[in-house]
Amino acid sequence: MTQTPHRPWLLVLLAALLGLPGVSRAGSAQPHAPTREERARYAWLSAEHSIRPLAEALPPPSGYARVPVEEGSFGAWLRGLPLRPAGTPVRDFSGGQVLAGDDGALAAVAELDVGPANLQQCADSIIRLHAEWLWSSGQKERIAYPFTSGHLASWSRYAAGERARVSGSKVTWVKGGPADGSRASFRAYLDLVFTYAGTLSLAAKTQRPSREDVRPGDFFVLGGSPGHAVLVLDVARNSEGKHVALLGQGFLPAQDFHVLSPGEDGPWFSLDASEVATPFWKPFAWSALRRF
């Protein structure tokens, strides 16, 4: 008889969904060192990090249950997103504090590096997380994102040693070095994407799902210079058909990706109005909803 492999993250999700003991309904999950499986699923983690999986740390409101997601999907992966301990402030790429740990608009901070340059901003943070999911799920050949010019930058091409030569709106790919599929090369590739992609390319080159089908992994984006984008990290509904969501963002300047909060009633945003209002930016109309 084949034994089912041990999956701590799956047990956490089931506990969060069913309200089982071990997951506080108040979201007071205790931080822990990442397991070997968590380090495989979130490849940037090191053993020194202290984390809380999102589904464990931020349970849905009373009367709501998380919507089903497909196993192995981007949305399922986001439910295990590692968060830093409660009360952690948001810091920018240079280490300066942007939001205090007790700020009313802040629910949690993701354990995700920003990098030393002012690159990983709002749209870039969403691209980063999507690319990391593809990396960890064995779909590296699908890692490809368009520049604002419309030219596609694929990881496969970059890993093969090609480099983008950008002149105005013209992009050509030339041989620039040896093949390198390492994590360090992957981070350099992402910085290239962050430099030439943004809210405009994210809005233009992604799908438009319906409001009724909003799911974890979707995002709201308003293209512009500047524009803004927030990621739908999770969705829950109640017996009356009302929906709420966890929303996360990066921002200007490049800073820690963080989970937002609408106020004192907890981190979940209502999805029942004609617009989705978030802190720090104008409300998103449903026409701004996108999906990779």
N, C-alpha and C positions, 0 to 999 in steps of 0.2 A: 504493500500500500504506500502510495506517495504521500509524504508529509507536506503540509502547507508551510512555506517558509515563514519565519517569524517576522512580522512587520509592525514595529512599535508605532510608526506614524499612522498606520491604518487603525490600530486600536484607539489611538487618541481621537481620530476622526469619528469613529463609531461612538466613543464615549461622549464626544461633544454633541453629536446628533441626537443621541438617545437620553442625554442628561444623566449618564451613569456616574457613580461615585468616582472621584479622582479628577474630575474636571469641575472647577468652581463655577457656578452660575454667575458669580461676580467678576470672573475673569482674573482671579488672583493666582494664576498658574505659577509654580515655582520654577525659576530658571535652572537649566541643567547643561552640562557639557554635551555637545552634539554626539549622537551615536554614530557608529560607522555608516549606517544606512543613511542617516541625515546628511553626513558629509559627502556621500555619493550623490544624493539627490540635489544638494545645494553645494556645488563644487568649490565655491570660494571660501567656505567655512574652514576654520582650523580648530584643532582640539582645545585651544585656549579660549574660544568664544563661550559665552554663557547665553543660552537662548530659551525662547518659549515659542512653540509652534503656534501659528496664528489661530487655528481652530480651537486650540486649548485655551489660549489667552483671552480670546474675544468671542464668547458664546453668544448666540442670538438672543434677542429679548424674550421675555416670558410670553408663551403662546405661539412663538415662531419656531420653525424648523428649517435647517439649511436645505436648499433645493438639491435634487440629485445631480451629480456630475459624472461624466464618463471616466472610468478608471484610466489613469495615465494621461488625462487631458491637462491642458494648461491650467484650467480652473481647479482641478484636483491638486495639482502641484502647488498652486498658490495657497491652498488651505493649510499646507504645512510650512509656509514661509517663515523662516526664523526671525523672531523679534528679540530685541534687546530687553533687559530687565525693565520693569515698570519704573517710570520716573526719569528715564534717560532723555536728555535734551537732544534737539536736532542741531547738528553742526554742519558748517559748510566745508568745502574742499580744503580750506586753509586751517580748519580747526576752530574757527570762531563760532560762538553759539548764535543760532538763528531763532530757535524757540526754546523756552524753558521747559523742563520736563513736566511741569504742572500746568502748562498752558491749556486753556479750555478748548482750544481747537485741535489739540494733539491727543490721539488715543494710544499710539505706540510708535516705536522707531524700528525699522527693519535692520537686521544684522547683515548689512550689505555695504561693501566698500564703495567709496565715491571716486577715488583716484585723486591725484595731486593737482589736477588742472580743472578749470572752470568749464567742464564739458558735459558731465552727466546731469542734465537738467530734467525738465518734466517729461517731454516725449522720449528723451534718451533713457530715462529710468524704465519706462515701459518697454522699450526695445531691449534694454539690458535683461530684464526679467524674462521676456519671451525667448531671447537667445539662450539664456542659461537653462531654461526648461528644455529647449531643443537639444542643447549640449548634453544634459544629464539623461535624457530619454533616448539617446542613441539616434537622433535625427539631425546630425550635424550638416548633412547635405542640404537641409532645408533652411539653414541660417543664411538669409539674404534680405537686405533692406534697401529701399531706394533712397538716393540722395534727393534733395529738394529739386535738383535739375531733372530728375526722372531716371537717371542712370542707376542700374542695380549694382550693389556692392555685395558680392557673395563671399562667405567665409571660405568656401572651397577654393575659390580663385586666390584669395589672400594666402591661405595655407600652402598653396602650390608655389608661392614665391612671387606672385604678381602684385604690383602696387598701382594705385590710382594716381594718375597725373592729371591734376585739375587746373584748367585755364579758363577762367570765367565760368560759363555754363557748359563748357566742353570737358568731357572726362574720357581719358583713354587709359587702358591698362597695359602696363609694360612689365617685363621681367625685372624684378628688383632685388632678388636674393634667393637663397636656397629655400627649399620647401621646409616648412616648420608648422606642425600642428599642435604645438604646446599650448598650455594655458597662458603663458606670457604672450605668445603671439596672438592668441584669441583676444586678450584684453587690449592689445595694440590695435587689432582689427576693429573692436568696438569703439575705441576712441576715434578712429577714422570715421566710422559711421556717425558718431555723435557730432563730429565737426561739420559734416555736410548734410545731415538729415535734421528733421525737426517737426514741428507741429504741422506744417504745410504738407510735407511728404507723408506724414502719418495719416492725415485726414484724406489725402487724395488717393492713396494706394491701398486702402483697406476696405473690407466689406461693410455694408450698412444693415445690421440686423434690425428686426422689429422690436418695438418697445415691449411687446408681450413675450419676447424670447430672450430678454436680457439675462446674461449668465456670467459667472465668474470668469475673468479673463477678457471680457469686453472692456471698452474704455470710452470716455467722453473726450472729444478733442475739438478745440476751436483753433483753426490754423491762422497764423499771423506772425508778425514780427514786432512785439512778441505775441505769441498765442499761449494756450495752456492746454494741458491734458491731465486727466485723473484716471486711474485704473480701478475697475470694479474687481475687488479682491474676493468678495463673497456675496451671495444673495440668499435671503431667507424669506419665507412666506408663512402666513397664518391660515387658519381654517376659513377666514372670510375672503381669502385671495389677495390680501394686501401684501406688498413686497417691501423689504428693506435691504440695504446693501452696505458693505464695508468699502470705503473708498480710500485709495492711497495716492500719494504724489511725490515727485521730486519737484524742485522749483529753482528759481533764480535767486542768488547765484547757485551753482551746483552744490547740492547738499544731500544729507541722508534722506533716503526714501522713507516716508512716514505715513502712518494710518491716520486719517483725519477724524475729527469728532464734530458733530453739529451742535454740541452743547452739553448741558448737565444730564440729559437723559440717556447718555451712553453714546457709543461710537457708530451706531447704525443710522444711516440716512434713509428717509422715506423715499420710495420710488413711485408714489401715487399722485404726485402733482404734475402739472404740465411742464415744469422745469425741475432740474436738480441743482439746488443751491449749495455751494461749498464755501468754506472760508477762503479768503485771499483772492477770489476771482469772481467774475460775474456768473450768474446761473447758466447752466448748460441746458439748452433745449434738447428734446429727444432726437432731433435731427442731427445732433452732434455725436450720437452713439455709433461706435465703430467696433470691428472685430478683425483680427488677423486672419 
